[in-house]
Amino acid sequence: MPARWAVLGGTVAHGFTHLDLDIRVMIARLPRDAPAPKGTFWWPLDRLSEQALPTLTKKICAHAQGRRAGGRRAR
């Protein structure tokens, strides 16, 4: 079953020293038993903080989960 992608409302803003990004995030829901794409793995959302992720990736994950980076709920 192919994933059905949807664009989330809002954007994730992130600044680098030489440019600013505004990122639109897309999500897809898959069955729990869906295999991970080759060369990747699934990680439980409630343990995501255990991964060493770049700040931008943390912001994108928080946005996809309806939160702001740092644990606050997104508006």
mmJSON file of the N, C-alpha and C atoms, coordinates in Angstrom:
{"data_MODEL":{"atom_site":{
"group_PDB":["ATOM","ATOM","ATOM","ATOM","ATOM","ATOM","ATOM","ATOM","ATOM","ATOM","ATOM","ATOM","ATOM","ATOM","ATOM","ATOM","ATOM","ATOM","ATOM","ATOM","ATOM","ATOM","ATOM","ATOM","ATOM","ATOM","ATOM","ATOM","ATOM","ATOM","ATOM","ATOM","ATOM","ATOM","ATOM","ATOM","ATOM","ATOM","ATOM","ATOM","ATOM","ATOM","ATOM","ATOM","ATOM","ATOM","ATOM","ATOM","ATOM","ATOM","ATOM","ATOM","ATOM","ATOM","ATOM","ATOM","ATOM","ATOM","ATOM","ATOM","ATOM","ATOM","ATOM","ATOM","ATOM","ATOM","ATOM","ATOM","ATOM","ATOM","ATOM","ATOM","ATOM","ATOM","ATOM","ATOM","ATOM","ATOM","ATOM","ATOM","ATOM","ATOM","ATOM","ATOM","ATOM","ATOM","ATOM","ATOM","ATOM","ATOM","ATOM","ATOM","ATOM","ATOM","ATOM","ATOM","ATOM","ATOM","ATOM","ATOM","ATOM","ATOM","ATOM","ATOM","ATOM","ATOM","ATOM","ATOM","ATOM","ATOM","ATOM","ATOM","ATOM","ATOM","ATOM","ATOM","ATOM","ATOM","ATOM","ATOM","ATOM","ATOM","ATOM","ATOM","ATOM","ATOM","ATOM","ATOM","ATOM","ATOM","ATOM","ATOM","ATOM","ATOM","ATOM","ATOM","ATOM","ATOM","ATOM","ATOM","ATOM","ATOM","ATOM","ATOM","ATOM","ATOM","ATOM","ATOM","ATOM","ATOM","ATOM","ATOM","ATOM","ATOM","ATOM","ATOM","ATOM","ATOM","ATOM","ATOM","ATOM","ATOM","ATOM","ATOM","ATOM","ATOM","ATOM","ATOM","ATOM","ATOM","ATOM","ATOM","ATOM","ATOM","ATOM","ATOM","ATOM","ATOM","ATOM","ATOM","ATOM","ATOM","ATOM","ATOM","ATOM","ATOM","ATOM","ATOM","ATOM","ATOM","ATOM","ATOM","ATOM","ATOM","ATOM","ATOM","ATOM","ATOM","ATOM","ATOM","ATOM","ATOM","ATOM","ATOM","ATOM","ATOM","ATOM","ATOM","ATOM","ATOM","ATOM","ATOM","ATOM","ATOM","ATOM","ATOM","ATOM","ATOM","ATOM","ATOM","ATOM","ATOM","ATOM","ATOM","ATOM"],
"id":[1,2,3,4,5,6,7,8,9,10,11,12,13,14,15,16,17,18,19,20,21,22,23,24,25,26,27,28,29,30,31,32,33,34,35,36,37,38,39,40,41,42,43,44,45,46,47,48,49,50,51,52,53,54,55,56,57,58,59,60,61,62,63,64,65,66,67,68,69,70,71,72,73,74,75,76,77,78,79,80,81,82,83,84,85,86,87,88,89,90,91,92,93,94,95,96,97,98,99,100,101,102,103,104,105,106,107,108,109,110,111,112,113,114,115,116,117,118,119,120,121,122,123,124,125,126,127,128,129,130,131,132,133,134,135,136,137,138,139,140,141,142,143,144,145,146,147,148,149,150,151,152,153,154,155,156,157,158,159,160,161,162,163,164,165,166,167,168,169,170,171,172,173,174,175,176,177,178,179,180,181,182,183,184,185,186,187,188,189,190,191,192,193,194,195,196,197,198,199,200,201,202,203,204,205,206,207,208,209,210,211,212,213,214,215,216,217,218,219,220,221,222,223,224,225],
"type_symbol":["N","C","C","N","C","C","N","C","C","N","C","C","N","C","C","N","C","C","N","C","C","N","C","C","N","C","C","N","C","C","N","C","C","N","C","C","N","C","C","N","C","C","N","C","C","N","C","C","N","C","C","N","C","C","N","C","C","N","C","C","N","C","C","N","C","C","N","C","C","N","C","C","N","C","C","N","C","C","N","C","C","N","C","C","N","C","C","N","C","C","N","C","C","N","C","C","N","C","C","N","C","C","N","C","C","N","C","C","N","C","C","N","C","C","N","C","C","N","C","C","N","C","C","N","C","C","N","C","C","N","C","C","N","C","C","N","C","C","N","C","C","N","C","C","N","C","C","N","C","C","N","C","C","N","C","C","N","C","C","N","C","C","N","C","C","N","C","C","N","C","C","N","C","C","N","C","C","N","C","C","N","C","C","N","C","C","N","C","C","N","C","C","N","C","C","N","C","C","N","C","C","N","C","C","N","C","C","N","C","C","N","C","C","N","C","C","N","C","C","N","C","C","N","C","C"],
"label_atom_id":["N","CA","C","N","CA","C","N","CA","C","N","CA","C","N","CA","C","N","CA","C","N","CA","C","N","CA","C","N","CA","C","N","CA","C","N","CA","C","N","CA","C","N","CA","C","N","CA","C","N","CA","C","N","CA","C","N","CA","C","N","CA","C","N","CA","C","N","CA","C","N","CA","C","N","CA","C","N","CA","C","N","CA","C","N","CA","C","N","CA","C","N","CA","C","N","CA","C","N","CA","C","N","CA","C","N","CA","C","N","CA","C","N","CA","C","N","CA","C","N","CA","C","N","CA","C","N","CA","C","N","CA","C","N","CA","C","N","CA","C","N","CA","C","N","CA","C","N","CA","C","N","CA","C","N","CA","C","N","CA","C","N","CA","C","N","CA","C","N","CA","C","N","CA","C","N","CA","C","N","CA","C","N","CA","C","N","CA","C","N","CA","C","N","CA","C","N","CA","C","N","CA","C","N","CA","C","N","CA","C","N","CA","C","N","CA","C","N","CA","C","N","CA","C","N","CA","C","N","CA","C","N","CA","C","N","CA","C","N","CA","C","N","CA","C","N","CA","C","N","CA","C","N","CA","C","N","CA","C","N","CA","C"],
"label_alt_id":[null,null,null,null,null,null,null,null,null,null,null,null,null,null,null,null,null,null,null,null,null,null,null,null,null,null,null,null,null,null,null,null,null,null,null,null,null,null,null,null,null,null,null,null,null,null,null,null,null,null,null,null,null,null,null,null,null,null,null,null,null,null,null,null,null,null,null,null,null,null,null,null,null,null,null,null,null,null,null,null,null,null,null,null,null,null,null,null,null,null,null,null,null,null,null,null,null,null,null,null,null,null,null,null,null,null,null,null,null,null,null,null,null,null,null,null,null,null,null,null,null,null,null,null,null,null,null,null,null,null,null,null,null,null,null,null,null,null,null,null,null,null,null,null,null,null,null,null,null,null,null,null,null,null,null,null,null,null,null,null,null,null,null,null,null,null,null,null,null,null,null,null,null,null,null,null,null,null,null,null,null,null,null,null,null,null,null,null,null,null,null,null,null,null,null,null,null,null,null,null,null,null,null,null,null,null,null,null,null,null,null,null,null,null,null,null,null,null,null,null,null,null,null,null,null],
"label_comp_id":["MET","MET","MET","PRO","PRO","PRO","ALA","ALA","ALA","ARG","ARG","ARG","TRP","TRP","TRP","ALA","ALA","ALA","VAL","VAL","VAL","LEU","LEU","LEU","GLY","GLY","GLY","GLY","GLY","GLY","THR","THR","THR","VAL","VAL","VAL","ALA","ALA","ALA","HIS","HIS","HIS","GLY","GLY","GLY","PHE","PHE","PHE","THR","THR","THR","HIS","HIS","HIS","LEU","LEU","LEU","ASP","ASP","ASP","LEU","LEU","LEU","ASP","ASP","ASP","ILE","ILE","ILE","ARG","ARG","ARG","VAL","VAL","VAL","MET","MET","MET","ILE","ILE","ILE","ALA","ALA","ALA","ARG","ARG","ARG","LEU","LEU","LEU","PRO","PRO","PRO","ARG","ARG","ARG","ASP","ASP","ASP","ALA","ALA","ALA","PRO","PRO","PRO","ALA","ALA","ALA","PRO","PRO","PRO","LYS","LYS","LYS","GLY","GLY","GLY","THR","THR","THR","PHE","PHE","PHE","TRP","TRP","TRP","TRP","TRP","TRP","PRO","PRO","PRO","LEU","LEU","LEU","ASP","ASP","ASP","ARG","ARG","ARG","LEU","LEU","LEU","SER","SER","SER","GLU","GLU","GLU","GLN","GLN","GLN","ALA","ALA","ALA","LEU","LEU","LEU","PRO","PRO","PRO","THR","THR","THR","LEU","LEU","LEU","THR","THR","THR","LYS","LYS","LYS","LYS","LYS","LYS","ILE","ILE","ILE","CYS","CYS","CYS","ALA","ALA","ALA","HIS","HIS","HIS","ALA","ALA","ALA","GLN","GLN","GLN","GLY","GLY","GLY","ARG","ARG","ARG","ARG","ARG","ARG","ALA","ALA","ALA","GLY","GLY","GLY","GLY","GLY","GLY","ARG","ARG","ARG","ARG","ARG","ARG","ALA","ALA","ALA","ARG","ARG","ARG"],
"label_asym_id":["A","A","A","A","A","A","A","A","A","A","A","A","A","A","A","A","A","A","A","A","A","A","A","A","A","A","A","A","A","A","A","A","A","A","A","A","A","A","A","A","A","A","A","A","A","A","A","A","A","A","A","A","A","A","A","A","A","A","A","A","A","A","A","A","A","A","A","A","A","A","A","A","A","A","A","A","A","A","A","A","A","A","A","A","A","A","A","A","A","A","A","A","A","A","A","A","A","A","A","A","A","A","A","A","A","A","A","A","A","A","A","A","A","A","A","A","A","A","A","A","A","A","A","A","A","A","A","A","A","A","A","A","A","A","A","A","A","A","A","A","A","A","A","A","A","A","A","A","A","A","A","A","A","A","A","A","A","A","A","A","A","A","A","A","A","A","A","A","A","A","A","A","A","A","A","A","A","A","A","A","A","A","A","A","A","A","A","A","A","A","A","A","A","A","A","A","A","A","A","A","A","A","A","A","A","A","A","A","A","A","A","A","A","A","A","A","A","A","A","A","A","A","A","A","A"],
"label_entity_id":["1","1","1","1","1","1","1","1","1","1","1","1","1","1","1","1","1","1","1","1","1","1","1","1","1","1","1","1","1","1","1","1","1","1","1","1","1","1","1","1","1","1","1","1","1","1","1","1","1","1","1","1","1","1","1","1","1","1","1","1","1","1","1","1","1","1","1","1","1","1","1","1","1","1","1","1","1","1","1","1","1","1","1","1","1","1","1","1","1","1","1","1","1","1","1","1","1","1","1","1","1","1","1","1","1","1","1","1","1","1","1","1","1","1","1","1","1","1","1","1","1","1","1","1","1","1","1","1","1","1","1","1","1","1","1","1","1","1","1","1","1","1","1","1","1","1","1","1","1","1","1","1","1","1","1","1","1","1","1","1","1","1","1","1","1","1","1","1","1","1","1","1","1","1","1","1","1","1","1","1","1","1","1","1","1","1","1","1","1","1","1","1","1","1","1","1","1","1","1","1","1","1","1","1","1","1","1","1","1","1","1","1","1","1","1","1","1","1","1","1","1","1","1","1","1"],
"label_seq_id":[1,1,1,2,2,2,3,3,3,4,4,4,5,5,5,6,6,6,7,7,7,8,8,8,9,9,9,10,10,10,11,11,11,12,12,12,13,13,13,14,14,14,15,15,15,16,16,16,17,17,17,18,18,18,19,19,19,20,20,20,21,21,21,22,22,22,23,23,23,24,24,24,25,25,25,26,26,26,27,27,27,28,28,28,29,29,29,30,30,30,31,31,31,32,32,32,33,33,33,34,34,34,35,35,35,36,36,36,37,37,37,38,38,38,39,39,39,40,40,40,41,41,41,42,42,42,43,43,43,44,44,44,45,45,45,46,46,46,47,47,47,48,48,48,49,49,49,50,50,50,51,51,51,52,52,52,53,53,53,54,54,54,55,55,55,56,56,56,57,57,57,58,58,58,59,59,59,60,60,60,61,61,61,62,62,62,63,63,63,64,64,64,65,65,65,66,66,66,67,67,67,68,68,68,69,69,69,70,70,70,71,71,71,72,72,72,73,73,73,74,74,74,75,75,75],
"pdbx_PDB_ins_code":[null,null,null,null,null,null,null,null,null,null,null,null,null,null,null,null,null,null,null,null,null,null,null,null,null,null,null,null,null,null,null,null,null,null,null,null,null,null,null,null,null,null,null,null,null,null,null,null,null,null,null,null,null,null,null,null,null,null,null,null,null,null,null,null,null,null,null,null,null,null,null,null,null,null,null,null,null,null,null,null,null,null,null,null,null,null,null,null,null,null,null,null,null,null,null,null,null,null,null,null,null,null,null,null,null,null,null,null,null,null,null,null,null,null,null,null,null,null,null,null,null,null,null,null,null,null,null,null,null,null,null,null,null,null,null,null,null,null,null,null,null,null,null,null,null,null,null,null,null,null,null,null,null,null,null,null,null,null,null,null,null,null,null,null,null,null,null,null,null,null,null,null,null,null,null,null,null,null,null,null,null,null,null,null,null,null,null,null,null,null,null,null,null,null,null,null,null,null,null,null,null,null,null,null,null,null,null,null,null,null,null,null,null,null,null,null,null,null,null,null,null,null,null,null,null],
"Cartn_x":[0.851,0.0,0.889,0.821,1.646,1.18,2.115,1.809,1.017,0.119,-0.618,-0.03,0.651,1.338,0.398,0.594,-0.183,0.761,0.526,1.32,0.722,1.542,1.089,0.953,0.061,-0.062,1.144,1.416,2.534,3.867,4.924,6.28,7.188,8.352,9.402,10.445,10.722,11.716,13.028,14.118,15.439,16.458,17.315,18.34,19.727,20.47,21.885,22.641,23.942,24.695,24.588,24.366,24.36,23.008,21.979,20.662,19.592,18.362,17.199,16.349,15.814,14.954,13.557,12.557,11.18,10.793,10.574,10.37,8.913,8.316,6.982,7.196,6.47,6.639,5.496,5.842,4.849,4.888,3.717,3.651,2.868,3.073,2.292,2.112,0.957,0.698,0.78,1.478,1.651,1.178,0.839,0.49,1.676,1.386,2.455,3.445,2.973,3.853,4.531,4.42,5.067,6.581,7.25,8.709,9.357,10.467,11.227,11.867,12.0,12.686,14.106,14.594,15.923,16.986,17.833,18.923,18.498,17.255,16.757,16.153,15.665,14.977,13.936,12.919,11.901,12.383,12.071,12.428,11.167,10.842,9.612,9.613,8.479,8.385,8.657,8.216,8.416,9.873,10.738,12.164,13.027,12.397,13.12,14.214,13.997,14.991,16.296,16.288,17.509,18.464,17.963,18.79,19.537,20.754,21.55,21.144,20.163,19.633,20.03,20.261,20.515,19.284,19.506,18.423,17.33,17.676,16.667,15.799,16.388,15.627,14.695,15.154,14.3,13.1,13.314,12.218,11.194,11.674,10.782,9.974,10.613,9.915,8.862,9.21,8.262,7.059,7.305,6.222,5.31,5.887,5.103,4.252,4.692,3.948,3.025,2.934,2.043,2.584,3.913,4.549,5.574,5.998,7.142,8.384,9.538,10.779,10.915,11.327,11.423,10.232,9.297,8.198,6.898,6.882,5.635,4.72,3.447,2.449,2.443,2.395,2.327,0.952,0.889,-0.401,-1.051],
"Cartn_y":[-1.185,0.0,1.238,2.072,3.285,4.298,5.081,6.118,7.237,7.821,9.002,10.196,11.037,12.187,13.38,14.17,15.393,16.495,17.701,18.853,19.378,19.539,20.113,21.62,22.197,23.644,24.267,25.501,26.217,25.783,26.351,26.034,25.918,25.354,25.313,26.342,27.3,28.328,27.967,28.126,27.841,28.772,29.318,30.213,29.618,29.767,29.438,30.772,30.729,31.98,32.704,31.974,32.586,32.534,31.905,31.893,31.489,31.859,31.477,30.528,29.5,28.536,28.588,28.428,28.186,26.887,25.845,24.505,24.087,23.616,23.003,21.523,20.978,19.588,18.746,17.559,16.603,15.377,14.777,13.559,12.492,11.259,10.125,9.152,8.56,7.545,6.177,5.266,3.914,2.928,1.708,0.692,0.423,0.052,-0.209,-1.266,-2.222,-3.308,-3.015,-1.78,-1.425,-1.523,-2.16,-2.247,-0.886,-0.655,0.582,0.514,1.653,1.647,1.091,0.494,-0.126,0.872,0.441,1.273,2.219,2.096,2.964,2.106,2.769,2.052,2.972,2.387,3.153,3.317,4.447,4.719,5.195,4.666,5.082,6.58,7.243,8.681,9.042,8.187,8.513,8.35,7.863,7.725,8.544,9.421,10.202,11.059,11.525,12.378,11.632,10.314,9.522,9.6,10.049,10.131,11.467,11.422,12.644,13.263,14.151,14.765,16.23,16.744,18.175,18.981,20.204,21.073,21.201,21.37,21.5,20.248,19.078,17.833,17.744,18.162,18.168,19.09,20.244,21.178,20.563,19.893,19.264,18.151,17.328,16.245,16.807,17.859,18.479,19.036,19.685,20.239,19.112,18.02,16.891,16.268,16.388,15.838,16.87,18.064,19.087,19.823,19.807,20.497,21.464,22.366,23.218,22.519,22.766,22.219,22.693,21.831,22.18,21.677,20.991,20.356,21.128,22.386,23.157,22.776,22.883,22.566,23.641,23.242,24.205,24.849,26.082,26.771,26.494],
"Cartn_z":[0.0,0.0,0.0,-1.026,-1.055,-0.002,0.467,1.458,0.811,1.571,1.117,1.847,1.116,1.681,1.788,2.845,3.042,3.517,3.033,3.465,4.762,5.787,7.051,6.909,7.664,7.688,8.36,8.036,8.639,8.059,8.61,8.161,9.381,9.16,10.166,9.735,10.591,10.288,10.973,10.245,10.8,10.15,10.939,10.416,10.516,9.459,9.431,9.375,9.495,9.48,8.147,7.065,5.739,5.029,5.626,5.008,6.0,5.691,6.482,5.652,6.31,5.632,6.223,5.39,5.792,5.1,5.893,5.357,5.509,4.431,4.49,4.726,5.682,6.089,5.535,5.066,4.587,5.493,5.702,6.504,5.752,6.16,5.662,6.815,6.88,7.899,7.229,7.917,7.409,8.46,8.062,9.053,9.983,11.222,12.201,11.72,10.941,10.502,9.159,8.667,7.398,7.554,6.615,6.698,6.449,7.113,6.883,5.497,4.819,3.527,3.666,2.618,2.624,3.087,4.005,4.505,5.623,6.099,7.17,8.275,9.321,10.394,11.01,11.61,12.337,13.769,14.369,15.763,16.462,17.653,18.347,18.664,18.408,18.649,20.102,21.031,22.44,22.882,21.985,22.29,21.328,20.566,19.564,20.187,21.411,22.069,22.35,22.271,22.484,21.29,20.157,18.956,18.901,18.421,18.241,16.902,16.945,15.731,15.65,14.441,14.28,14.721,15.146,15.61,14.563,13.303,12.25,12.184,12.269,12.238,13.438,14.608,15.804,15.606,14.987,14.715,13.766,12.725,11.756,12.423,13.233,13.94,14.891,15.618,16.545,15.775,14.651,13.833,13.346,12.893,12.391,13.49,14.735,15.869,16.505,15.915,16.434,17.644,17.798,18.925,18.382,19.241,18.929,19.486,18.877,19.416,20.847,21.746,23.145,23.936,23.246,23.939,24.006,23.573,23.622,22.477,22.682,21.665,20.585,19.327,18.218,18.172,17.633,17.514,16.194],
"occupancy":[1.0,1.0,1.0,1.0,1.0,1.0,1.0,1.0,1.0,1.0,1.0,1.0,1.0,1.0,1.0,1.0,1.0,1.0,1.0,1.0,1.0,1.0,1.0,1.0,1.0,1.0,1.0,1.0,1.0,1.0,1.0,1.0,1.0,1.0,1.0,1.0,1.0,1.0,1.0,1.0,1.0,1.0,1.0,1.0,1.0,1.0,1.0,1.0,1.0,1.0,1.0,1.0,1.0,1.0,1.0,1.0,1.0,1.0,1.0,1.0,1.0,1.0,1.0,1.0,1.0,1.0,1.0,1.0,1.0,1.0,1.0,1.0,1.0,1.0,1.0,1.0,1.0,1.0,1.0,1.0,1.0,1.0,1.0,1.0,1.0,1.0,1.0,1.0,1.0,1.0,1.0,1.0,1.0,1.0,1.0,1.0,1.0,1.0,1.0,1.0,1.0,1.0,1.0,1.0,1.0,1.0,1.0,1.0,1.0,1.0,1.0,1.0,1.0,1.0,1.0,1.0,1.0,1.0,1.0,1.0,1.0,1.0,1.0,1.0,1.0,1.0,1.0,1.0,1.0,1.0,1.0,1.0,1.0,1.0,1.0,1.0,1.0,1.0,1.0,1.0,1.0,1.0,1.0,1.0,1.0,1.0,1.0,1.0,1.0,1.0,1.0,1.0,1.0,1.0,1.0,1.0,1.0,1.0,1.0,1.0,1.0,1.0,1.0,1.0,1.0,1.0,1.0,1.0,1.0,1.0,1.0,1.0,1.0,1.0,1.0,1.0,1.0,1.0,1.0,1.0,1.0,1.0,1.0,1.0,1.0,1.0,1.0,1.0,1.0,1.0,1.0,1.0,1.0,1.0,1.0,1.0,1.0,1.0,1.0,1.0,1.0,1.0,1.0,1.0,1.0,1.0,1.0,1.0,1.0,1.0,1.0,1.0,1.0,1.0,1.0,1.0,1.0,1.0,1.0,1.0,1.0,1.0,1.0,1.0,1.0],
"B_iso_or_equiv":[0.0,0.0,0.0,0.0,0.0,0.0,0.0,0.0,0.0,0.0,0.0,0.0,0.0,0.0,0.0,0.0,0.0,0.0,0.0,0.0,0.0,0.0,0.0,0.0,0.0,0.0,0.0,0.0,0.0,0.0,0.0,0.0,0.0,0.0,0.0,0.0,0.0,0.0,0.0,0.0,0.0,0.0,0.0,0.0,0.0,0.0,0.0,0.0,0.0,0.0,0.0,0.0,0.0,0.0,0.0,0.0,0.0,0.0,0.0,0.0,0.0,0.0,0.0,0.0,0.0,0.0,0.0,0.0,0.0,0.0,0.0,0.0,0.0,0.0,0.0,0.0,0.0,0.0,0.0,0.0,0.0,0.0,0.0,0.0,0.0,0.0,0.0,0.0,0.0,0.0,0.0,0.0,0.0,0.0,0.0,0.0,0.0,0.0,0.0,0.0,0.0,0.0,0.0,0.0,0.0,0.0,0.0,0.0,0.0,0.0,0.0,0.0,0.0,0.0,0.0,0.0,0.0,0.0,0.0,0.0,0.0,0.0,0.0,0.0,0.0,0.0,0.0,0.0,0.0,0.0,0.0,0.0,0.0,0.0,0.0,0.0,0.0,0.0,0.0,0.0,0.0,0.0,0.0,0.0,0.0,0.0,0.0,0.0,0.0,0.0,0.0,0.0,0.0,0.0,0.0,0.0,0.0,0.0,0.0,0.0,0.0,0.0,0.0,0.0,0.0,0.0,0.0,0.0,0.0,0.0,0.0,0.0,0.0,0.0,0.0,0.0,0.0,0.0,0.0,0.0,0.0,0.0,0.0,0.0,0.0,0.0,0.0,0.0,0.0,0.0,0.0,0.0,0.0,0.0,0.0,0.0,0.0,0.0,0.0,0.0,0.0,0.0,0.0,0.0,0.0,0.0,0.0,0.0,0.0,0.0,0.0,0.0,0.0,0.0,0.0,0.0,0.0,0.0,0.0,0.0,0.0,0.0,0.0,0.0,0.0],
"pdbx_formal_charge":[null,null,null,null,null,null,null,null,null,null,null,null,null,null,null,null,null,null,null,null,null,null,null,null,null,null,null,null,null,null,null,null,null,null,null,null,null,null,null,null,null,null,null,null,null,null,null,null,null,null,null,null,null,null,null,null,null,null,null,null,null,null,null,null,null,null,null,null,null,null,null,null,null,null,null,null,null,null,null,null,null,null,null,null,null,null,null,null,null,null,null,null,null,null,null,null,null,null,null,null,null,null,null,null,null,null,null,null,null,null,null,null,null,null,null,null,null,null,null,null,null,null,null,null,null,null,null,null,null,null,null,null,null,null,null,null,null,null,null,null,null,null,null,null,null,null,null,null,null,null,null,null,null,null,null,null,null,null,null,null,null,null,null,null,null,null,null,null,null,null,null,null,null,null,null,null,null,null,null,null,null,null,null,null,null,null,null,null,null,null,null,null,null,null,null,null,null,null,null,null,null,null,null,null,null,null,null,null,null,null,null,null,null,null,null,null,null,null,null,null,null,null,null,null,null],
"auth_seq_id":[1,1,1,2,2,2,3,3,3,4,4,4,5,5,5,6,6,6,7,7,7,8,8,8,9,9,9,10,10,10,11,11,11,12,12,12,13,13,13,14,14,14,15,15,15,16,16,16,17,17,17,18,18,18,19,19,19,20,20,20,21,21,21,22,22,22,23,23,23,24,24,24,25,25,25,26,26,26,27,27,27,28,28,28,29,29,29,30,30,30,31,31,31,32,32,32,33,33,33,34,34,34,35,35,35,36,36,36,37,37,37,38,38,38,39,39,39,40,40,40,41,41,41,42,42,42,43,43,43,44,44,44,45,45,45,46,46,46,47,47,47,48,48,48,49,49,49,50,50,50,51,51,51,52,52,52,53,53,53,54,54,54,55,55,55,56,56,56,57,57,57,58,58,58,59,59,59,60,60,60,61,61,61,62,62,62,63,63,63,64,64,64,65,65,65,66,66,66,67,67,67,68,68,68,69,69,69,70,70,70,71,71,71,72,72,72,73,73,73,74,74,74,75,75,75],
"auth_comp_id":["MET","MET","MET","PRO","PRO","PRO","ALA","ALA","ALA","ARG","ARG","ARG","TRP","TRP","TRP","ALA","ALA","ALA","VAL","VAL","VAL","LEU","LEU","LEU","GLY","GLY","GLY","GLY","GLY","GLY","THR","THR","THR","VAL","VAL","VAL","ALA","ALA","ALA","HIS","HIS","HIS","GLY","GLY","GLY","PHE","PHE","PHE","THR","THR","THR","HIS","HIS","HIS","LEU","LEU","LEU","ASP","ASP","ASP","LEU","LEU","LEU","ASP","ASP","ASP","ILE","ILE","ILE","ARG","ARG","ARG","VAL","VAL","VAL","MET","MET","MET","ILE","ILE","ILE","ALA","ALA","ALA","ARG","ARG","ARG","LEU","LEU","LEU","PRO","PRO","PRO","ARG","ARG","ARG","ASP","ASP","ASP","ALA","ALA","ALA","PRO","PRO","PRO","ALA","ALA","ALA","PRO","PRO","PRO","LYS","LYS","LYS","GLY","GLY","GLY","THR","THR","THR","PHE","PHE","PHE","TRP","TRP","TRP","TRP","TRP","TRP","PRO","PRO","PRO","LEU","LEU","LEU","ASP","ASP","ASP","ARG","ARG","ARG","LEU","LEU","LEU","SER","SER","SER","GLU","GLU","GLU","GLN","GLN","GLN","ALA","ALA","ALA","LEU","LEU","LEU","PRO","PRO","PRO","THR","THR","THR","LEU","LEU","LEU","THR","THR","THR","LYS","LYS","LYS","LYS","LYS","LYS","ILE","ILE","ILE","CYS","CYS","CYS","ALA","ALA","ALA","HIS","HIS","HIS","ALA","ALA","ALA","GLN","GLN","GLN","GLY","GLY","GLY","ARG","ARG","ARG","ARG","ARG","ARG","ALA","ALA","ALA","GLY","GLY","GLY","GLY","GLY","GLY","ARG","ARG","ARG","ARG","ARG","ARG","ALA","ALA","ALA","ARG","ARG","ARG"],
"auth_asym_id":["A","A","A","A","A","A","A","A","A","A","A","A","A","A","A","A","A","A","A","A","A","A","A","A","A","A","A","A","A","A","A","A","A","A","A","A","A","A","A","A","A","A","A","A","A","A","A","A","A","A","A","A","A","A","A","A","A","A","A","A","A","A","A","A","A","A","A","A","A","A","A","A","A","A","A","A","A","A","A","A","A","A","A","A","A","A","A","A","A","A","A","A","A","A","A","A","A","A","A","A","A","A","A","A","A","A","A","A","A","A","A","A","A","A","A","A","A","A","A","A","A","A","A","A","A","A","A","A","A","A","A","A","A","A","A","A","A","A","A","A","A","A","A","A","A","A","A","A","A","A","A","A","A","A","A","A","A","A","A","A","A","A","A","A","A","A","A","A","A","A","A","A","A","A","A","A","A","A","A","A","A","A","A","A","A","A","A","A","A","A","A","A","A","A","A","A","A","A","A","A","A","A","A","A","A","A","A","A","A","A","A","A","A","A","A","A","A","A","A","A","A","A","A","A","A"],
"auth_atom_id":["N","CA","C","N","CA","C","N","CA","C","N","CA","C","N","CA","C","N","CA","C","N","CA","C","N","CA","C","N","CA","C","N","CA","C","N","CA","C","N","CA","C","N","CA","C","N","CA","C","N","CA","C","N","CA","C","N","CA","C","N","CA","C","N","CA","C","N","CA","C","N","CA","C","N","CA","C","N","CA","C","N","CA","C","N","CA","C","N","CA","C","N","CA","C","N","CA","C","N","CA","C","N","CA","C","N","CA","C","N","CA","C","N","CA","C","N","CA","C","N","CA","C","N","CA","C","N","CA","C","N","CA","C","N","CA","C","N","CA","C","N","CA","C","N","CA","C","N","CA","C","N","CA","C","N","CA","C","N","CA","C","N","CA","C","N","CA","C","N","CA","C","N","CA","C","N","CA","C","N","CA","C","N","CA","C","N","CA","C","N","CA","C","N","CA","C","N","CA","C","N","CA","C","N","CA","C","N","CA","C","N","CA","C","N","CA","C","N","CA","C","N","CA","C","N","CA","C","N","CA","C","N","CA","C","N","CA","C","N","CA","C","N","CA","C","N","CA","C","N","CA","C","N","CA","C","N","CA","C","N","CA","C"],
"pdbx_PDB_model_num":[1,1,1,1,1,1,1,1,1,1,1,1,1,1,1,1,1,1,1,1,1,1,1,1,1,1,1,1,1,1,1,1,1,1,1,1,1,1,1,1,1,1,1,1,1,1,1,1,1,1,1,1,1,1,1,1,1,1,1,1,1,1,1,1,1,1,1,1,1,1,1,1,1,1,1,1,1,1,1,1,1,1,1,1,1,1,1,1,1,1,1,1,1,1,1,1,1,1,1,1,1,1,1,1,1,1,1,1,1,1,1,1,1,1,1,1,1,1,1,1,1,1,1,1,1,1,1,1,1,1,1,1,1,1,1,1,1,1,1,1,1,1,1,1,1,1,1,1,1,1,1,1,1,1,1,1,1,1,1,1,1,1,1,1,1,1,1,1,1,1,1,1,1,1,1,1,1,1,1,1,1,1,1,1,1,1,1,1,1,1,1,1,1,1,1,1,1,1,1,1,1,1,1,1,1,1,1,1,1,1,1,1,1,1,1,1,1,1,1,1,1,1,1,1,1]
}}}
